[in-house]
Amino acid sequence: MLTGKQKRYLRDLASREKALFQVGKDGLSENFFLTMRNALMARELVKISVLKTCPLELNEIKIEVAANTGSEIVQTIGRNIVFYKQSREKKIVLPK
């Protein structure tokens, strides 16, 4: 579980990044979850963008992605969602 201070730090890092994935009219698939897990292992912090053509609600997507990847939701701004999952080789050093 992330503290408020850690979430603030991660939000600051994510604000400089572009969305790595887009969720569109096809919604979420097993291939998307696999790719997302790999990206989280490699980067720890991943931002996705949900297109207006997506048939799923934003809250559904957040819950599904977090549950299927074992990640935590850091932030939602508009149609962008930021996820964090600590990897074995810690690339991001979180404040205490």
PASEBA-1860 file (N, C-alpha, C; in nm, 3 decimals):
! residues 96
1> MLTGKQKR> 0.084/-0.117/0.000/0.000/0.000/0.000/0.089/0.125/0.000 ~ 0.060/0.214/-0.089/0.138/0.336/-0.101/0.087/0.444/-0.006 ~ 0.180/0.519/0.051/0.142/0.632/0.136/0.112/0.753/0.047 ~ 0.056/0.855/0.107/0.026/0.978/0.032/0.150/1.042/-0.026 ~ 0.257/1.041/0.052/0.384/1.100/0.007/0.439/1.024/-0.113 ~ 0.429/0.891/-0.109/0.478/0.809/-0.220/0.393/0.830/-0.344 ~ 0.262/0.842/-0.328/0.174/0.866/-0.443/0.205/1.002/-0.506 ~ 0.229/1.102/-0.423/0.265/1.235/-0.475/0.392/1.227/-0.559
9> YLRDLASR> 0.490/1.155/-0.508/0.617/1.138/-0.579/0.594/1.067/-0.713 ~ 0.515/0.961/-0.712/0.487/0.887/-0.836/0.406/0.970/-0.934 ~ 0.312/1.050/-0.884/0.234/1.138/-0.972/0.324/1.239/-1.041 ~ 0.422/1.290/-0.968/0.518/1.384/-1.025/0.598/1.318/-1.136 ~ 0.643/1.195/-1.112/0.718/1.123/-1.216/0.630/1.095/-1.338 ~ 0.507/1.055/-1.314/0.416/1.020/-1.423/0.374/1.141/-1.505 ~ 0.374/1.259/-1.445/0.329/1.378/-1.517/0.420/1.410/-1.635 ~ 0.544/1.366/-1.627/0.640/1.392/-1.735/0.636/1.286/-1.846
17> EKALFQVG> 0.566/1.177/-1.820/0.562/1.064/-1.915/0.439/1.071/-2.003 ~ 0.452/1.016/-2.122/0.337/0.999/-2.211/0.273/0.864/-2.182 ~ 0.148/0.850/-2.221/0.078/0.724/-2.202/0.147/0.615/-2.284 ~ 0.172/0.503/-2.220/0.241/0.392/-2.284/0.144/0.304/-2.362 ~ 0.020/0.292/-2.313/-0.082/0.209/-2.377/-0.211/0.287/-2.394 ~ -0.292/0.240/-2.489/-0.425/0.295/-2.510/-0.526/0.182/-2.504 ~ -0.639/0.208/-2.440/-0.749/0.112/-2.437/-0.858/0.171/-2.525 ~ -0.895/0.097/-2.630/-0.991/0.149/-2.726/-1.115/0.065/-2.737
25> KDGLSENF> -1.168/0.056/-2.859/-1.296/-0.010/-2.880/-1.293/-0.159/-2.850 ~ -1.176/-0.221/-2.851/-1.167/-0.364/-2.821/-1.168/-0.390/-2.671 ~ -1.155/-0.287/-2.590/-1.157/-0.304/-2.445/-1.030/-0.371/-2.395 ~ -1.044/-0.451/-2.290/-0.931/-0.519/-2.228/-0.926/-0.664/-2.274 ~ -0.806/-0.712/-2.303/-0.789/-0.851/-2.345/-0.678/-0.914/-2.263 ~ -0.665/-1.045/-2.274/-0.560/-1.115/-2.202/-0.422/-1.071/-2.252 ~ -0.413/-1.042/-2.381/-0.288/-0.993/-2.439/-0.250/-0.857/-2.380 ~ -0.349/-0.770/-2.359/-0.324/-0.640/-2.297/-0.268/-0.658/-2.156
33> FLTMRNAL> -0.328/-0.748/-2.079/-0.281/-0.772/-1.942/-0.139/-0.827/-1.940 ~ -0.109/-0.915/-2.032/0.027/-0.972/-2.040/0.128/-0.863/-2.073 ~ 0.097/-0.780/-2.170/0.185/-0.670/-2.208/0.200/-0.570/-2.094 ~ 0.092/-0.544/-2.026/0.094/-0.450/-1.914/0.180/-0.505/-1.799 ~ 0.168/-0.634/-1.769/0.252/-0.695/-1.665/0.400/-0.683/-1.699 ~ 0.433/-0.710/-1.825/0.573/-0.698/-1.869/0.624/-0.555/-1.859 ~ 0.540/-0.460/-1.896/0.580/-0.319/-1.887/0.600/-0.277/-1.741 ~ 0.514/-0.324/-1.653/0.528/-0.291/-1.511/0.655/-0.351/-1.453
41> MARELVKI> 0.690/-0.472/-1.496/0.815/-0.533/-1.448/0.935/-0.454/-1.497 ~ 0.928/-0.405/-1.619/1.041/-0.332/-1.678/1.051/-0.187/-1.628 ~ 0.935/-0.121/-1.608/0.936/0.022/-1.578/0.884/0.061/-1.441 ~ 0.803/-0.024/-1.380/0.738/-0.002/-1.250/0.624/0.099/-1.255 ~ 0.632/0.202/-1.336/0.530/0.305/-1.344/0.481/0.314/-1.488 ~ 0.350/0.290/-1.508/0.294/0.287/-1.643/0.168/0.373/-1.647 ~ 0.159/0.455/-1.750/0.041/0.538/-1.772/-0.033/0.485/-1.894 ~ -0.166/0.471/-1.881/-0.247/0.430/-1.995/-0.351/0.538/-2.024
49> SVLKTCPL> -0.394/0.542/-2.148/-0.495/0.636/-2.191/-0.617/0.557/-2.236 ~ -0.735/0.598/-2.191/-0.859/0.531/-2.229/-0.928/0.617/-2.333 ~ -0.947/0.561/-2.451/-1.010/0.636/-2.561/-1.161/0.643/-2.540 ~ -1.223/0.741/-2.601/-1.368/0.758/-2.589/-1.446/0.643/-2.651 ~ -1.383/0.569/-2.743/-1.450/0.457/-2.809/-1.453/0.331/-2.723 ~ -1.388/0.334/-2.609/-1.383/0.217/-2.522/-1.521/0.190/-2.463 ~ -1.570/0.065/-2.474/-1.703/0.033/-2.423/-1.711/0.021/-2.271 ~ -1.598/0.013/-2.204/-1.596/-0.004/-2.059/-1.590/0.129/-1.986
57> ELNEIKIE> -1.642/0.131/-1.864/-1.634/0.249/-1.778/-1.491/0.263/-1.725 ~ -1.452/0.384/-1.694/-1.318/0.412/-1.643/-1.289/0.336/-1.513 ~ -1.387/0.332/-1.423/-1.368/0.261/-1.296/-1.352/0.110/-1.318 ~ -1.425/0.055/-1.415/-1.411/-0.087/-1.448/-1.268/-0.117/-1.494 ~ -1.217/-0.032/-1.578/-1.083/-0.051/-1.633/-0.980/-0.044/-1.522 ~ -0.991/0.055/-1.434/-0.895/0.068/-1.324/-0.892/-0.058/-1.238 ~ -1.008/-0.105/-1.200/-1.017/-0.222/-1.112/-0.965/-0.347/-1.182 ~ -1.005/-0.367/-1.308/-0.962/-0.486/-1.383/-0.811/-0.489/-1.404
65> VAANTGSE> -0.754/-0.378/-1.444/-0.610/-0.372/-1.471/-0.532/-0.392/-1.342 ~ -0.572/-0.324/-1.235/-0.503/-0.339/-1.107/-0.510/-0.483/-1.056 ~ -0.627/-0.545/-1.068/-0.644/-0.682/-1.020/-0.566/-0.783/-1.104 ~ -0.565/-0.765/-1.234/-0.499/-0.861/-1.323/-0.348/-0.844/-1.332 ~ -0.298/-0.729/-1.291/-0.153/-0.707/-1.298/-0.088/-0.702/-1.160 ~ -0.169/-0.697/-1.055/-0.115/-0.687/-0.920/-0.055/-0.551/-0.891 ~ -0.102/-0.450/-0.961/-0.047/-0.315/-0.945/-0.140/-0.229/-0.860 ~ -0.091/-0.110/-0.827/-0.171/-0.014/-0.752/-0.203/0.106/-0.840
73> IVQTIGRN> -0.322/0.160/-0.821/-0.363/0.278/-0.895/-0.303/0.399/-0.824 ~ -0.226/0.475/-0.898/-0.161/0.594/-0.841/-0.248/0.716/-0.862 ~ -0.304/0.729/-0.984/-0.375/0.852/-1.017/-0.464/0.831/-1.138 ~ -0.573/0.905/-1.140/-0.659/0.913/-1.257/-0.681/1.061/-1.288 ~ -0.641/1.100/-1.408/-0.666/1.237/-1.453/-0.737/1.228/-1.587 ~ -0.861/1.275/-1.590/-0.937/1.266/-1.713/-0.951/1.121/-1.755 ~ -0.897/1.088/-1.871/-0.904/0.951/-1.922/-0.767/0.883/-1.918 ~ -0.677/0.934/-1.835/-0.545/0.875/-1.816/-0.538/0.812/-1.677
81> IVFYKQSR> -0.480/0.692/-1.669/-0.467/0.621/-1.542/-0.321/0.581/-1.526 ~ -0.268/0.601/-1.406/-0.129/0.566/-1.375/-0.128/0.450/-1.277 ~ -0.048/0.347/-1.311/-0.034/0.228/-1.228/0.111/0.212/-1.184 ~ 0.130/0.154/-1.064/0.264/0.129/-1.012/0.270/-0.012/-0.954 ~ 0.381/-0.080/-0.985/0.408/-0.210/-0.924/0.560/-0.220/-0.908 ~ 0.603/-0.244/-0.785/0.746/-0.253/-0.757/0.801/-0.382/-0.816 ~ 0.914/-0.372/-0.886/0.976/-0.491/-0.944/1.089/-0.540/-0.854 ~ 1.146/-0.652/-0.889/1.255/-0.708/-0.807/1.376/-0.616/-0.803
89> EKKIVLPK> 1.413/-0.564/-0.921/1.522/-0.465/-0.926/1.455/-0.329/-0.915 ~ 1.454/-0.273/-0.799/1.385/-0.147/-0.774/1.447/-0.035/-0.859 ~ 1.369/0.013/-0.955/1.415/0.120/-1.043/1.376/0.257/-0.987 ~ 1.264/0.261/-0.917/1.215/0.386/-0.857/1.231/0.373/-0.706 ~ 1.304/0.465/-0.650/1.323/0.467/-0.505/1.216/0.558/-0.444 ~ 1.124/0.499/-0.370/1.014/0.573/-0.312/1.056/0.640/-0.182 ~ 1.003/0.760/-0.155/1.032/0.823/-0.025/0.961/0.746/0.087 ~ 1.013/0.757/0.206/0.954/0.684/0.320/0.832/0.752/0.371
END
